[in-house]
Amino acid sequence: MACLYPSPIVAATVDNDVKDLKTAIRDGDRITFLDLTSEEGMRVYRRSLSFILVVAARDLFPAAEVTVEHSLGKGVYCELHLDRELTAEDVDRLQERMRRLVAEDRPFVRQSMLRADAIALFKASGQIGKVKLLSQLQRELVSVYYCGDEYDYFYGTMVPSTGYLKVFELKYHSPGFILRYPEKDAPEVLPPYVQQPKLFKVFQEAEQWGKILRCPYVANLNEYVEQGQAAEIIRIAEALHEKKMAQIADYISEHTSEVRVILVAGPSSSGKTTFAQRLNVQLRVNGVRPVPISLDDYFVDRDHTPRDEKGDYDFEAIEAIDLELFNEHLVRLLRGELVKLPTYNFMSGQREYRGRRIQIEPDQPLIIEGIHGLNERLTRAVPRENKIKIYISALTQLSIDNHNRIPTTDTRLIRRIVRDSQFRAHDALKTLEVWPSVRRGEERNIFPFQEEADIMFNSALIYELGVLRNCAEGLLQQVGPESPMYSEAKRLLNFLRYFTHLPDDDIPANSILREFVGKSCFYSP
């Protein structure tokens, strides 16, 4: 059986529901094994690595706390909170201890227990964060994982034993370290390390925002909601966004003689459109009158659109844009010429000209929003010193608890499920089905260029998942157990249930979140 799979089997789906390999099965159960080339299999692997990291840290540094924080450098950034500065030697010791745990092939044992018993267990060991989280769960039974004498609460399934976790490394990255792991396309090796200093700086800023709000974990957010203080959290979170946008606008306004093109790029559901609109407003406050151009109008005719590996049209490839025409128009506009702009007809798949003409003045920058904004090929005819590139993504500053982070990808997926339902007449099943293709496009066209950005903007709002739950929960419940997407829908449902429902009454009309839940002042109803 194992020879049919290109990498170790780490879990399985039973009737499209993810289970660990120790789960008892019954006659008639439909079973699909998950190896490391599957997204869910790799998710199980990463989660299990986090557990042995925690176990190793407790062995070596019993008084210290490990926090698993955010993605970085083809891995996840973590910190070990000692009473002194962490050193590279500490990280080497931690890695060696993890490798010894792997060599011992210790089993991971899942114990289902009453929630009250789990709370007592974590209270006895002083893990107050876990106590708060479990106290808020609306379920009677919870699963606690054991590795030897050590135990922890994790959101999801584990591999059977530590011996499965052979491919990893710890890389010192002051003030913490990166837990690096393989990718599903090549699960037998670690990917090349990629330094991301700009992205790291934005994540550190997000952590600082969490401290300002005194809300590092989901349990803290839920407490604010339950105590009637959610409106204050919303106001502060939105004010942080507004302040950051104003700073970006001030910088551009001070450099209007050099900055002629403003490029706004980011992955799906990062809030690019609302960001561009709000930046426009802030620039106008400063007396700058930007002019937007839509990249969508520069798509090549349908019969010239490149195709992906499945033979489908790849509208996210940069070759799907008429780069020659786009750059010609940019150069002419920046010279002050009158330019006749195209309009792309998505029904016919043809470019049309409907009499739209624009001309800009020397102090008017162009705003261009689209996924390829960071790629120099898109605007190759414009000198680099005349462009400012802005990268926007929802870099979540909130975690479930100290060992269970919230992936940025999950936040964006939930945003997209809600938006697709509200504005595109797509159900959750359709969104889940296309999401892997969207993610492949991001990996090819966006993430490799992140560090090319001059400015990074974090569009995440610390309160948003409580609001998104109101909309997304019912949509995800419509995905039935007969669907291959059921396990993903169930995973997201279980994730959203950590959050207390939060009404959207106090969210301002210009909020980035309004792009997804509706009632935005920038869009017609």
C-alpha positions in Angstrom: 0.0 0.0 0.0 2.7 2.5 1.0 4.5 2.1 -2.4 1.5 3.8 -4.0 2.3 7.0 -2.3 5.4 9.1 -3.0 6.0 10.0 0.7 5.1 8.7 4.1 1.4 8.4 5.0 0.7 10.6 8.0 -3.1 10.6 8.3 -6.2 9.6 6.4 -9.7 10.8 5.6 -12.6 8.6 6.7 -15.7 9.5 4.7 -13.9 12.8 3.8 -13.1 13.6 7.5 -9.5 13.8 8.6 -8.5 11.2 11.2 -5.2 10.0 12.7 -3.8 6.6 11.7 -4.9 5.1 15.0 -8.6 5.7 14.4 -10.7 2.6 14.4 -12.7 2.0 11.1 -15.9 0.2 10.2 -17.0 -1.8 7.3 -18.1 0.5 4.5 -15.9 3.5 5.6 -14.4 5.3 2.6 -10.7 5.8 3.4 -8.2 8.0 1.6 -4.7 8.1 2.9 -2.8 11.4 3.2 0.9 11.6 2.6 3.2 14.6 2.7 2.4 15.6 -0.9 -1.1 16.6 0.3 -1.9 20.0 1.9 -3.6 18.3 4.9 -0.8 15.8 5.3 1.8 18.6 5.4 -0.4 20.4 7.9 -0.3 17.4 10.1 3.5 17.2 9.8 4.0 20.9 10.7 1.7 20.6 13.7 3.6 17.5 15.0 6.9 19.3 14.6 5.6 22.1 16.7 4.7 19.6 19.4 8.2 18.0 19.6 9.7 21.5 19.6 7.6 22.2 22.7 8.6 18.9 24.3 12.3 19.5 23.6 12.1 23.1 25.0 10.5 21.8 28.2 13.3 19.2 28.6 16.1 21.7 28.2 14.5 24.9 29.5 11.8 23.9 31.9 11.1 27.5 33.1 10.9 29.0 29.6 7.9 29.4 27.3 7.9 28.6 23.6 5.7 30.7 21.3 4.9 29.5 17.7 4.2 32.8 15.9 4.1 33.2 12.2 5.4 32.0 8.8 8.9 33.2 7.7 11.7 31.9 5.5 10.0 28.7 4.3 9.1 27.8 7.9 7.5 29.3 11.0 9.1 31.8 13.3 9.2 30.9 17.0 10.5 32.5 20.2 11.9 30.9 23.4 11.3 33.3 26.3 14.2 32.9 28.7 15.4 35.3 31.4 18.2 36.3 29.0 18.8 36.7 25.3 18.5 33.6 23.2 21.7 32.5 21.5 22.6 30.4 18.5 24.0 27.8 20.8 20.6 27.5 22.6 19.0 26.9 19.2 21.6 24.3 18.3 20.9 22.4 21.6 17.1 22.6 21.0 17.6 21.2 17.5 19.7 18.3 18.8 17.2 17.5 21.5 14.4 17.4 18.8 16.5 15.0 16.7 17.0 12.7 19.7 13.2 12.7 20.2 12.8 11.7 16.5 15.3 8.9 16.9 13.5 7.6 20.0 10.3 7.3 17.8 8.1 8.2 20.7 4.4 7.7 20.1 1.9 10.6 20.1 -1.1 9.6 22.1 -4.4 11.4 21.8 -6.6 11.3 24.9 -10.1 12.4 24.7 -11.3 13.9 28.1 -13.9 16.0 29.6 -13.3 19.7 29.1 -13.4 20.3 32.8 -10.7 17.6 33.3 -8.5 19.2 30.6 -8.9 22.6 32.2 -7.8 21.2 35.6 -4.8 19.5 33.9 -3.5 22.7 32.4 -4.3 24.7 35.5 -2.2 22.4 37.5 0.8 23.0 35.2 0.4 26.7 35.2 -0.7 27.0 31.5 -3.2 29.7 32.1 -3.5 30.5 28.4 -4.7 27.0 27.6 -7.1 27.2 30.6 -8.7 30.4 29.2 -9.0 29.0 25.7 -10.6 25.7 26.9 -12.9 27.5 29.3 -14.5 29.3 26.3 -15.0 26.2 24.1 -18.6 25.2 23.6 -17.9 21.4 23.7 -17.8 18.8 26.4 -15.0 16.7 25.1 -11.5 17.9 24.0 -8.4 16.1 22.8 -5.1 16.3 24.6 -1.9 15.0 23.0 0.8 13.2 25.0 4.4 12.6 24.0 5.9 10.7 26.9 5.1 12.5 30.0 4.6 15.8 28.2 1.1 16.9 27.1 -0.4 19.8 25.1 -3.5 21.0 23.4 -3.3 21.2 19.6 -5.8 22.2 17.0 -5.8 19.1 14.7 -4.4 15.7 14.1 -0.8 14.4 14.8 1.4 11.9 13.1 1.6 8.5 14.9 5.0 9.0 16.4 8.1 11.3 16.4 10.0 9.0 14.1 7.9 10.4 11.2 9.5 13.8 11.6 12.9 13.4 10.1 13.1 16.4 7.8 13.4 19.8 9.6 15.9 22.2 11.0 16.0 25.1 13.4 17.7 28.3 12.2 18.7 31.1 14.6 16.9 34.3 13.7 17.3 36.9 16.5 15.5 37.4 18.7 14.0 33.9 18.0 14.5 31.1 15.5 12.8 29.6 12.5 11.4 26.0 12.5 11.9 25.0 8.9 10.2 22.1 7.2 9.7 20.6 3.7 7.1 21.6 1.2 4.5 19.2 -0.2 6.1 19.5 -3.7 9.4 18.0 -2.4 8.7 16.5 1.1 12.0 14.7 1.3 14.2 17.8 1.4 14.1 21.3 3.0 13.6 24.1 0.5 16.3 26.8 0.1 16.3 29.3 2.9 14.9 32.7 1.8 15.7 35.8 3.9 12.7 38.0 4.4 13.8 41.0 6.5 11.0 43.3 5.3 8.3 40.7 5.9 9.7 40.0 9.3 9.6 43.7 10.2 5.9 43.8 9.3 5.2 40.8 11.5 7.1 42.4 14.4 4.9 45.5 13.9 1.8 43.3 14.0 3.0 41.8 17.2 3.4 45.3 18.6 -0.1 46.2 17.5 -1.3 43.1 19.4 0.5 44.5 22.5 -1.1 47.9 22.1 -4.5 46.2 22.0 -3.4 43.7 24.8 -4.9 41.0 22.7 -2.3 38.3 21.7 -4.6 35.3 21.7 -8.2 34.4 20.8 -9.2 34.0 24.5 -8.2 37.7 25.1 -10.4 38.8 22.1 -13.3 36.7 23.3 -13.0 38.3 26.8 -13.3 41.8 25.3 -16.4 40.8 23.3 -18.0 39.1 26.4 -17.2 42.2 28.5 -18.8 44.6 26.0 -15.5 46.2 25.0 -15.4 45.0 21.4 -16.3 48.5 20.0 -13.2 49.9 21.6 -11.0 47.1 20.0 -12.6 47.8 16.6 -11.9 51.6 16.9 -8.3 51.1 17.9 -7.6 48.5 15.2 -9.2 50.7 12.5 -7.2 53.7 13.8 -4.0 51.8 13.5 -4.8 51.1 9.8 -5.7 54.7 9.2 -2.5 56.0 10.8 -0.4 53.6 8.7 -2.2 54.6 5.5 -1.7 58.3 6.3 2.0 57.7 6.9 2.3 56.0 3.5 0.4 58.9 1.8 2.7 61.4 3.6 5.8 59.7 2.2 4.4 59.6 -1.3 3.3 63.3 -1.1 6.8 64.3 -0.1 8.3 62.5 -3.1 5.8 63.4 -5.9 8.6 64.6 -8.2 10.1 61.1 -8.2 7.1 58.9 -7.5 5.1 58.7 -10.7 3.6 55.2 -10.4 2.2 53.6 -7.3 1.9 49.8 -7.5 -0.3 48.0 -5.0 0.1 44.2 -5.0 -0.8 41.3 -2.7 -2.4 37.9 -2.6 -6.1 37.1 -3.0 -8.4 38.6 -0.4 -5.8 40.9 1.1 -7.9 44.0 0.7 -6.0 45.6 -2.2 -9.0 47.3 -3.7 -10.1 49.1 -0.5 -6.5 49.9 0.4 -6.0 51.6 -2.9 -9.3 53.6 -2.4 -8.3 54.7 1.0 -4.8 55.6 -0.1 -6.4 57.7 -2.8 -8.4 59.6 -0.2 -5.3 60.2 2.0 -3.3 61.4 -1.0 -6.1 63.9 -1.9 -6.0 65.2 1.7 -2.4 66.0 1.0 -3.3 67.8 -2.3 -2.1 64.9 -4.5 -4.6 63.8 -7.2 -3.7 60.2 -8.2 -5.2 58.5 -11.3 -6.1 54.8 -11.2 -5.5 52.4 -14.1 -7.0 48.9 -14.1 -4.7 46.1 -15.1 -7.8 44.0 -16.0 -8.3 46.1 -19.1 -4.9 45.1 -20.5 -5.7 41.3 -20.7 -4.7 39.8 -24.0 -7.5 38.4 -26.1 -8.8 35.1 -24.9 -7.3 33.0 -27.6 -3.8 34.4 -26.6 -4.2 33.7 -22.9 -1.6 31.2 -21.6 -2.8 27.9 -20.1 -1.8 26.2 -16.9 -0.5 22.7 -16.4 -4.1 21.4 -16.5 -4.8 23.1 -19.8 -7.1 25.8 -18.3 -6.7 29.5 -19.0 -4.2 31.0 -16.6 -5.5 34.5 -16.0 -3.0 35.0 -13.2 0.1 34.5 -15.3 1.9 37.8 -16.2 1.8 36.7 -19.8 -2.0 37.1 -19.6 -1.4 40.9 -19.7 -0.4 42.7 -22.9 2.8 44.0 -21.4 3.9 45.8 -24.5 0.7 47.9 -24.8 0.6 48.5 -21.1 4.2 49.8 -20.9 3.6 51.9 -24.0 0.6 53.6 -22.4 2.5 54.2 -19.2 5.4 55.9 -20.9 3.0 58.1 -23.0 0.9 59.0 -19.9 4.0 60.0 -17.9 5.0 62.2 -20.8 1.7 64.0 -20.5 0.2 62.7 -23.6 -3.5 61.9 -24.1 -4.0 58.2 -24.2 -7.0 56.2 -25.4 -7.5 53.4 -22.8 -8.9 49.9 -23.6 -11.8 48.2 -21.8 -11.7 44.4 -21.6 -14.9 42.6 -22.3 -14.9 39.5 -20.0 -17.9 38.1 -21.8 -16.4 38.0 -25.3 -12.8 37.7 -24.1 -11.8 40.7 -26.3 -10.3 44.1 -25.8 -12.5 47.0 -26.8 -12.2 50.7 -27.2 -15.1 52.7 -25.9 -13.8 56.3 -26.1 -12.1 56.4 -22.7 -9.2 58.9 -22.8 -7.0 60.1 -20.0 -4.2 62.6 -19.6 -2.3 63.3 -16.4 -0.3 66.3 -15.1 3.3 66.1 -13.9 2.2 66.0 -10.2 -0.4 63.3 -10.7 0.8 59.7 -9.9 -0.8 56.7 -11.4 -2.2 54.0 -9.0 -2.0 50.5 -10.4 -3.5 47.6 -8.4 -2.9 44.0 -9.2 -1.1 40.8 -8.3 1.9 41.5 -10.5 2.7 45.0 -9.1 5.9 43.8 -7.5 7.2 42.1 -10.6 9.5 44.5 -12.5 8.4 43.0 -15.8 5.0 44.6 -15.4 6.3 48.2 -15.6 9.8 47.6 -17.1 9.5 50.8 -19.2 9.3 53.0 -16.1 12.6 53.7 -14.2 12.7 52.0 -10.8 13.2 55.4 -9.0 9.9 56.6 -10.4 7.9 53.8 -8.8 6.9 52.9 -5.3 5.8 49.3 -4.7 3.4 48.5 -1.9 2.8 44.9 -0.8 -0.4 44.3 1.2 -1.5 41.1 2.9 -3.5 40.0 6.0 -0.6 39.1 8.3 -2.6 37.9 11.3 -1.3 39.2 14.6 -3.6 37.0 16.6 -2.9 33.3 17.6 -5.2 30.7 19.0 -2.7 30.2 21.9 1.0 30.1 22.4 1.5 26.9 20.4 -1.3 27.2 17.8 -0.9 30.0 15.3 -3.4 31.3 12.8 -2.1 31.0 9.3 -2.5 34.1 7.2 -3.8 31.8 4.4 -6.8 30.7 6.6 -7.8 34.3 7.3 -7.7 35.1 3.6 -9.6 32.0 2.6 -12.4 32.8 5.1 -12.5 36.4 3.8 -12.8 35.0 0.2 -15.6 32.6 1.1 -17.6 35.4 2.6 -16.9 37.8 -0.3 -17.6 35.2 -3.0 -21.0 34.5 -1.5 -21.8 38.2 -1.0 -20.7 39.6 -4.4 -20.0 36.7 -6.8 -22.8 34.3 -6.2 -20.4 31.5 -5.4 -21.0 29.1 -2.6 -18.3 27.9 -0.2 -17.8 24.7 -2.1 -16.9 26.6 -5.3 -14.4 28.8 -3.4 -12.8 25.8 -1.7 -12.5 24.0 -5.0 -10.7 26.9 -6.7 -8.5 27.9 -3.7 -5.6 25.4 -4.5 -5.3 27.0 -7.9 -5.3 30.5 -6.4 -2.6 29.5 -4.0 -0.5 28.0 -6.8 -0.8 31.3 -8.7 0.3 33.3 -5.5 3.3 31.0 -5.1 4.4 31.7 -8.7 3.4 35.4 -9.2 3.4 37.1 -5.8 5.4 35.6 -3.0 8.7 35.4 -4.8 8.6 39.2 -5.2 7.6 40.2 -1.6 10.9 41.6 -0.7 10.9 43.9 -3.8 8.3 46.0 -2.0 9.2 49.5 -0.8 6.4 49.4 1.7 4.4 46.6 3.3 1.0 47.1 4.7 -0.7 44.6 7.0 -4.4 44.5 6.3 -5.4 42.1 9.1 -7.8 43.3 11.7 -7.4 41.7 15.1 -11.2 41.4 15.6 -12.2 40.3 12.1 -12.6 36.5 12.5 -15.3 37.0 15.1 -17.3 39.0 12.5 -16.4 36.7 9.6 -17.7 33.7 11.6 -21.2 35.2 11.4 -21.1 35.0 7.7 -18.8 32.0 7.0 -20.3 29.5 9.4 -23.6 28.9 7.6 -21.8 28.8 4.2 -19.3 26.1 5.3 -22.1 24.1 6.9 -23.6 23.6 3.4 -20.6 21.6 2.3 -21.8 18.0 2.9 -19.8 14.9 3.9 -20.1 13.5 0.4 -17.9 16.3 -0.9 -14.1 15.9 -1.1 -14.0 19.5 0.3 -15.8 18.4 3.5 -12.6 17.9 5.5 -11.5 21.4 4.7 -14.9 22.9 5.4 -15.0 21.1 8.8 -11.5 22.2 9.7 -12.4 25.8 9.0 -15.7 25.4 11.0 -13.9 24.0 14.0 -11.4 26.9 13.7 -14.1 29.6 13.6 -15.8 28.1 16.7 -12.9 29.4 18.8 -14.2 32.9 18.2 -17.1 34.5 20.0 -19.6 36.0 17.5 -19.0 39.7 17.0 -21.7 41.9 15.3 -20.5 44.2 12.5 -22.4 47.3 13.7 -19.3 49.2 14.9 -17.2 48.6 11.8 -16.7 51.8 9.8 -17.9 52.0 6.2 -14.4 52.5 4.9 -12.9 49.5 6.7 -11.0 46.9 4.7 -13.3 44.3 6.2 -16.3 45.9 4.5 -14.8 44.7 1.2 -15.8 41.2 2.3 -18.8 41.5 4.6 -20.5 44.3 2.7 -21.8 47.9 3.3 -18.5 49.5 2.1 -18.7 53.2 1.2 -16.5 52.5 -1.8 -18.8 50.2 -3.6 -22.4 50.4 -4.8 -24.8 47.9 -3.1 
